Amino acid sequence: MLVIGGGIAGLSLAAELASRLAGAEESAESAEGAAGAAGAARTSGSAGRDSGGGRVVLVEAESTLGYHTSSRSARQLIPSYGPQVIQDLTLRTLALIRAAEANLPEPILAPRSFLLIGDEDSVRDRASSHMHPVMPAEALGLAPELRPDAFSAAGLDTTSVACNTDALLEYHRARLTAAGGRILTGRRVQTARRVGDPGSDRWEAVAGGMRVEAPVVINAAGAWADILAGTFGARPLGLTPYRRTAAVVDVERPLDAGAPMVADAEDRFYYRPEGRQVLISPSEREPSVAEDARPREADVRALVELVNGVTTMGITGVARAWTGLRTEAPDGLPVVGWDVAVPGFFWLAGQGGYGFQTSSAIAELAAGILLDGDGENSAREALSPARLQV
């Protein structure tokens, strides 16, 4: 199988696929047993000489994994964030990561609650079963830097956690390579076509001058997912990248290490401790082209002014700033499943702001569809590309 895209979505699924296929091979009488039906991906150089194989090959256009959105995450997993299907996937992801932590030298997750503030209507509209209301006085006890006149209602999610996203990416990379998967970086897909006889045909993709053949291609290209789909003859789904800027700032009065992440219920800003500094974001949602997005000085200045207006932290300077792209489908839900018209083309896109917090559960769901043909369930139906390809 060929996975295109080395962010958290593509990497976590590639690791899950490789691990399952390696396990199937160990229990089969031959290498073509139960896992053989999924098919291996083959690679060759431009001269046609075989340069290795692997049942799962991951191709990334950039020189490093997780270069775009995945390296520009808020590093917070919030079970109360998003619609019900997202909340369910978040809880499953947390369970899977905690199970993995038992075999890791250091944990990936750490406690950090999530405090939502605003007026009564906006907080009520954003609240969920994972969040309980708190009085303004209690919220000020948790986040004393807030100005009392900045909000009139609050909700607290104590199930929220901080996530070491670098460690999570490395965990999946190590799983993938340990199971025999291959990672090819710095190779953007240029062309693709079907090759072979009917009934046994495969995809042949050329990425950075290397040919990769596989019966199945998984489109995990993030902001470029609709563009990549066209290369494989699939119709775009109307995926839109949106800008999201963040900055790490110096402050006169640092937050406590155990302070919660604080977010405005009307999506005007959020912030959280980052060591002795503070990470802040305007939570903007501005459409963008697929690109290596960069922050704009005017946006960062406005953000600093806004956060200084609602807190007493006293921002003194910007240490660094960045902008990522959160790519969404028209209905705001991720897209996971087979294309309805193009054989062997699988969508894994549109994660929006839910990428890390749903990644392990979506990888589990997608691997089940790809390898086992798992039956219908609510998540599979809700995320299917068929809903956008009518």
C-alpha positions as CSV (number, residue, x, y, z in Angstrom):
1,M,0.0,0.0,0.0
2,L,1.2,3.5,-0.8
3,V,0.4,6.3,1.7
4,I,0.9,9.8,0.4
5,G,1.5,12.3,3.2
6,G,3.8,12.2,6.2
7,G,1.8,14.2,8.7
8,I,0.1,12.6,11.7
9,A,-2.8,11.2,9.7
10,G,-0.7,9.4,7.1
11,L,2.1,8.4,9.5
12,S,-0.3,6.9,12.1
13,L,-2.2,4.9,9.4
14,A,1.0,3.7,7.7
15,A,2.2,2.5,11.1
16,E,-1.1,0.7,11.9
17,L,-1.2,-1.0,8.5
18,A,2.4,-2.1,8.6
19,S,2.0,-3.5,12.1
20,R,-1.1,-5.4,11.2
21,L,0.4,-6.8,8.1
22,A,3.6,-7.8,9.9
23,G,1.5,-9.6,12.5
24,A,-0.5,-11.4,9.8
25,E,2.6,-12.6,8.1
26,E,4.0,-14.0,11.4
27,S,0.9,-16.1,11.9
28,A,0.5,-17.1,8.3
29,E,2.1,-20.2,6.7
30,S,3.7,-18.1,4.0
31,A,4.4,-14.4,3.3
32,E,1.5,-14.5,0.9
33,G,-1.0,-15.8,3.5
34,A,-3.6,-13.5,5.0
35,A,-1.6,-10.4,4.5
36,G,-0.8,-11.1,0.9
37,A,-4.3,-10.1,-0.2
38,A,-3.6,-6.5,0.7
39,G,-0.7,-6.4,-1.7
40,A,2.8,-5.0,-1.4
41,A,4.1,-1.7,-2.6
42,R,7.2,-1.9,-4.9
43,T,9.7,0.8,-5.5
44,S,12.3,1.3,-8.2
45,G,14.6,4.1,-9.3
46,S,14.3,6.0,-12.5
47,A,16.5,3.5,-14.2
48,G,14.1,0.7,-13.3
49,R,16.4,-1.1,-10.9
50,D,14.6,-2.5,-7.9
51,S,15.6,-0.5,-4.8
52,G,13.7,-2.4,-2.1
53,G,10.2,-3.2,-1.3
54,G,7.7,-3.1,1.6
55,R,4.1,-3.8,2.1
56,V,3.6,-0.2,3.2
57,V,5.4,2.7,1.6
58,L,4.9,6.3,2.8
59,V,5.8,9.1,0.5
60,E,6.2,12.7,1.7
61,A,6.9,15.7,-0.5
62,E,8.9,17.6,2.1
63,S,12.3,16.6,3.4
64,T,11.0,15.8,6.9
65,L,7.9,14.2,8.3
66,G,5.2,16.3,9.9
67,Y,6.5,19.5,8.3
68,H,3.2,21.4,7.7
69,T,0.2,21.3,10.0
70,S,1.4,18.4,12.2
71,S,4.5,20.4,13.4
72,R,2.3,23.5,14.1
73,S,-0.2,22.0,16.5
74,A,-1.5,23.4,19.7
75,R,-0.4,20.1,21.4
76,Q,-3.6,19.7,23.3
77,L,-6.2,16.9,23.0
78,I,-9.6,18.0,24.1
79,P,-12.5,15.4,24.4
80,S,-15.0,18.2,24.6
81,Y,-13.9,19.8,21.3
82,G,-15.9,19.0,18.2
83,P,-19.2,17.2,17.3
84,Q,-20.0,13.8,18.9
85,V,-18.3,11.6,16.4
86,I,-15.1,13.6,16.9
87,Q,-15.4,13.4,20.7
88,D,-15.8,9.6,20.4
89,L,-12.7,9.3,18.2
90,T,-10.8,11.5,20.6
91,L,-11.6,9.3,23.6
92,R,-10.5,6.2,21.6
93,T,-7.3,7.9,20.5
94,L,-6.5,8.8,24.2
95,A,-7.1,5.1,25.1
96,L,-4.8,3.9,22.3
97,I,-2.0,6.3,23.2
98,R,-2.2,5.4,26.9
99,A,-2.0,1.7,26.0
100,A,1.1,2.5,23.9
101,E,2.7,4.5,26.7
102,A,3.0,1.3,28.8
103,N,5.9,0.3,26.5
104,L,7.5,3.7,26.1
105,P,10.3,5.2,28.2
106,E,8.4,8.4,28.7
107,P,4.7,9.3,28.5
108,I,3.2,11.1,25.5
109,L,0.3,12.6,27.4
110,A,0.3,14.9,30.5
111,P,-2.5,16.4,32.5
112,R,-3.7,19.9,31.4
113,S,-7.3,20.9,31.7
114,F,-9.2,23.0,29.2
115,L,-11.1,26.1,30.4
116,L,-13.7,27.6,28.1
117,I,-14.8,31.2,28.8
118,G,-17.4,33.6,27.4
119,D,-21.0,34.7,28.0
120,E,-23.6,32.2,29.1
121,D,-25.0,31.5,25.7
122,S,-21.7,30.9,23.9
123,V,-20.3,28.6,26.7
124,R,-23.5,26.6,26.8
125,D,-23.5,26.2,23.0
126,R,-19.9,24.9,23.1
127,A,-20.2,22.7,26.2
128,S,-20.5,18.9,26.0
129,S,-20.8,15.9,28.3
130,H,-17.0,16.1,28.9
131,M,-17.2,19.6,30.3
132,H,-18.9,20.9,33.4
133,P,-19.8,24.5,34.2
134,V,-17.8,26.4,36.7
135,M,-18.6,29.7,38.4
136,P,-16.5,32.7,37.3
137,A,-14.8,32.8,40.7
138,E,-13.7,29.2,40.3
139,A,-12.5,30.0,36.8
140,L,-10.4,32.9,38.1
141,G,-8.9,30.6,40.7
142,L,-7.8,28.3,37.9
143,A,-6.7,31.1,35.6
144,P,-6.0,34.2,37.9
145,E,-4.5,36.1,34.9
146,L,-7.9,36.5,33.4
147,R,-9.5,39.9,33.8
148,P,-12.9,39.4,35.7
149,D,-14.8,41.6,33.1
150,A,-13.5,39.4,30.2
151,F,-16.2,36.7,30.7
152,S,-19.3,35.9,32.6
153,A,-19.5,32.1,32.3
154,A,-17.0,29.2,32.0
155,G,-16.8,25.5,31.5
156,L,-14.0,23.1,32.5
157,D,-12.9,19.9,30.8
158,T,-10.6,18.0,33.2
159,T,-10.3,15.1,30.7
160,S,-8.2,17.3,28.4
161,V,-4.5,16.6,28.2
162,A,-1.3,18.0,26.8
163,C,0.3,16.0,24.0
164,N,4.0,15.7,23.1
165,T,3.3,15.6,19.4
166,D,6.9,15.1,18.5
167,A,7.0,12.0,20.6
168,L,3.8,10.7,19.1
169,L,5.1,11.2,15.6
170,E,8.3,9.4,16.5
171,Y,6.3,6.5,18.0
172,H,4.4,6.0,14.8
173,R,7.6,6.4,12.7
174,A,9.3,3.7,14.8
175,R,6.3,1.4,14.5
176,L,6.2,1.8,10.8
177,T,9.9,1.0,10.2
178,A,10.0,-1.8,12.8
179,A,7.2,-3.5,10.9
180,G,9.1,-3.3,7.6
181,G,7.5,-0.2,6.2
182,R,9.4,2.3,4.1
183,I,9.5,6.1,4.3
184,L,10.5,8.2,1.3
185,T,10.9,11.9,2.0
186,G,11.5,14.8,-0.4
187,R,9.5,13.0,-3.1
188,R,6.4,14.8,-4.4
189,V,4.0,12.7,-6.5
190,Q,4.2,13.9,-10.1
191,T,2.2,11.4,-12.1
192,A,0.0,8.3,-11.5
193,R,-1.6,5.7,-13.7
194,R,-3.1,2.2,-13.6
195,V,-0.9,-0.5,-14.9
196,G,-1.4,-4.3,-15.3
197,D,-4.2,-6.5,-16.6
198,P,-7.8,-5.9,-15.6
199,G,-8.5,-7.5,-12.3
200,S,-4.9,-7.4,-11.2
201,D,-4.1,-3.8,-12.1
202,R,-2.1,-1.5,-9.7
203,W,-1.3,2.1,-9.3
204,E,2.1,3.3,-10.6
205,A,3.0,6.6,-9.1
206,V,6.1,8.6,-9.9
207,A,7.4,10.6,-6.9
208,G,10.6,12.6,-7.2
209,G,11.8,10.4,-10.0
210,M,11.1,7.1,-8.2
211,R,8.3,4.7,-9.4
212,V,6.1,3.2,-6.7
213,E,3.6,0.5,-7.5
214,A,0.8,-0.5,-5.2
215,P,-2.8,-1.8,-5.5
216,V,-4.0,0.8,-3.1
217,V,-3.2,4.5,-2.7
218,I,-4.1,6.4,0.5
219,N,-4.5,10.2,0.0
220,A,-3.3,11.7,3.3
221,A,-1.9,14.9,1.6
222,G,-3.5,17.4,4.0
223,A,-4.0,20.8,2.3
224,W,-3.0,19.2,-1.0
225,A,-5.5,16.3,-0.8
226,D,-7.9,17.6,-3.5
227,I,-5.0,18.5,-5.8
228,L,-3.5,15.1,-5.4
229,A,-6.9,13.4,-6.1
230,G,-6.8,15.0,-9.5
231,T,-3.5,13.3,-10.3
232,F,-5.2,9.9,-9.7
233,G,-8.3,10.8,-11.6
234,A,-10.6,11.3,-8.6
235,R,-13.0,14.3,-8.3
236,P,-12.1,16.8,-5.5
237,L,-14.3,16.9,-2.4
238,G,-14.3,20.6,-1.9
239,L,-11.7,20.5,0.9
240,T,-10.6,24.0,2.0
241,P,-7.4,24.8,3.9
242,Y,-7.8,27.5,6.6
243,R,-5.1,29.5,8.2
244,R,-4.4,29.2,11.9
245,T,-1.7,31.4,13.4
246,A,0.1,30.9,16.8
247,A,2.9,32.6,18.6
248,V,5.0,31.9,21.7
249,V,5.4,35.1,23.7
250,D,7.4,36.3,26.6
251,V,5.3,37.6,29.5
252,E,5.9,39.7,32.7
253,R,3.9,37.2,34.8
254,P,4.4,33.6,33.7
255,L,1.5,31.1,34.1
256,D,1.8,28.2,36.6
257,A,3.1,25.0,35.0
258,G,-0.2,23.3,35.8
259,A,-2.4,26.1,34.4
260,P,-5.2,25.1,32.0
261,M,-5.4,25.9,28.4
262,V,-7.9,28.8,28.1
263,A,-10.1,29.4,25.1
264,D,-12.7,31.9,24.1
265,A,-16.1,30.3,23.4
266,E,-16.5,32.6,20.3
267,D,-13.2,31.4,18.9
268,R,-11.4,34.7,19.2
269,F,-8.3,33.4,21.0
270,Y,-6.8,30.6,23.1
271,Y,-3.6,30.4,25.2
272,R,-1.7,28.0,27.4
273,P,1.6,27.8,29.2
274,E,4.7,26.9,27.2
275,G,7.4,26.6,29.9
276,R,8.0,30.2,31.2
277,Q,6.5,31.5,28.0
278,V,2.9,31.4,26.7
279,L,1.5,30.0,23.5
280,I,-1.3,32.2,22.1
281,S,-3.5,32.0,19.0
282,P,-6.3,34.1,17.5
283,S,-8.2,30.9,16.4
284,E,-8.7,32.5,13.0
285,R,-10.4,30.6,10.2
286,E,-9.3,32.3,6.9
287,P,-9.4,30.3,3.7
288,S,-6.1,29.8,2.0
289,V,-4.5,28.1,-1.0
290,A,-2.4,25.0,-0.2
291,E,1.0,26.4,0.7
292,D,3.7,26.6,3.3
293,A,1.8,29.2,5.3
294,R,3.6,32.0,7.1
295,P,2.4,34.3,9.8
296,R,1.6,38.0,9.1
297,E,3.0,40.6,11.4
298,A,-0.3,42.5,11.6
299,D,-2.1,39.4,12.7
300,V,0.4,38.7,15.4
301,R,0.3,42.3,16.7
302,A,-3.5,42.2,16.8
303,L,-3.4,38.9,18.7
304,V,-1.0,40.3,21.3
305,E,-3.2,43.3,21.8
306,L,-6.3,41.1,22.3
307,V,-4.7,38.7,24.8
308,N,-3.2,41.6,26.7
309,G,-6.7,43.1,26.9
310,V,-8.3,40.0,28.5
311,T,-5.4,39.0,30.8
312,T,-2.9,40.5,33.1
313,M,0.0,38.4,31.8
314,G,1.7,41.4,30.2
315,I,3.1,40.2,26.9
316,T,6.5,41.8,26.4
317,G,7.6,40.2,23.1
318,V,7.1,37.5,20.5
319,A,9.7,34.8,20.6
320,R,8.5,33.0,17.5
321,A,5.3,32.7,15.4
322,W,4.0,30.4,12.8
323,T,0.9,29.6,10.7
324,G,-0.5,26.2,9.8
325,L,-3.3,25.1,7.5
326,R,-6.3,23.2,9.0
327,T,-8.0,21.5,6.0
328,E,-11.8,20.9,6.3
329,A,-14.5,19.3,4.2
330,P,-17.7,21.3,3.6
331,D,-19.4,19.7,6.6
332,G,-16.3,20.1,8.9
333,L,-15.8,16.3,9.4
334,P,-12.8,14.3,8.3
335,V,-13.0,12.1,5.2
336,V,-12.1,8.5,5.6
337,G,-12.9,5.8,3.1
338,W,-12.8,4.5,-0.5
339,D,-13.5,6.9,-3.4
340,V,-16.8,6.0,-4.9
341,A,-15.6,6.2,-8.5
342,V,-11.9,5.5,-8.6
343,P,-10.8,1.9,-7.7
344,G,-8.0,1.5,-5.2
345,F,-8.1,5.2,-4.1
346,F,-8.6,5.8,-0.4
347,W,-9.3,9.2,1.3
348,L,-7.7,10.1,4.6
349,A,-8.1,13.9,4.7
350,G,-10.0,16.9,6.0
351,Q,-9.0,16.4,9.7
352,G,-9.3,20.2,10.3
353,G,-8.3,21.0,13.9
354,Y,-8.9,17.4,15.0
355,G,-5.8,15.8,13.5
356,F,-3.8,14.7,16.5
357,Q,-6.7,14.1,18.8
358,T,-8.4,11.7,16.5
359,S,-5.4,10.3,14.7
360,S,-5.0,6.9,16.4
361,A,-8.7,6.1,16.3
362,I,-9.0,7.1,12.7
363,A,-5.9,5.0,11.8
364,E,-7.6,2.1,13.5
365,L,-10.9,2.7,11.6
366,A,-9.1,3.2,8.3
367,A,-7.0,0.1,8.7
368,G,-10.1,-1.9,9.5
369,I,-11.7,-0.7,6.3
370,L,-8.6,-1.3,4.2
371,L,-7.6,-4.7,5.5
372,D,-10.7,-6.3,7.0
373,G,-13.6,-4.6,5.2
374,D,-15.1,-3.8,8.6
375,G,-18.9,-3.5,8.5
376,E,-20.9,-0.4,8.7
377,N,-20.7,1.7,11.9
378,S,-21.6,5.2,12.8
379,A,-18.1,6.7,12.5
380,R,-17.4,5.0,9.1
381,E,-20.7,6.2,7.7
382,A,-20.2,9.8,9.1
383,L,-16.7,10.1,7.6
384,S,-17.3,8.3,4.3
385,P,-16.3,10.2,1.1
386,A,-19.7,9.1,-0.3
387,R,-21.4,11.8,1.6
388,L,-19.5,14.4,-0.5
389,Q,-19.6,12.5,-3.8
390,V,-23.3,12.5,-4.6
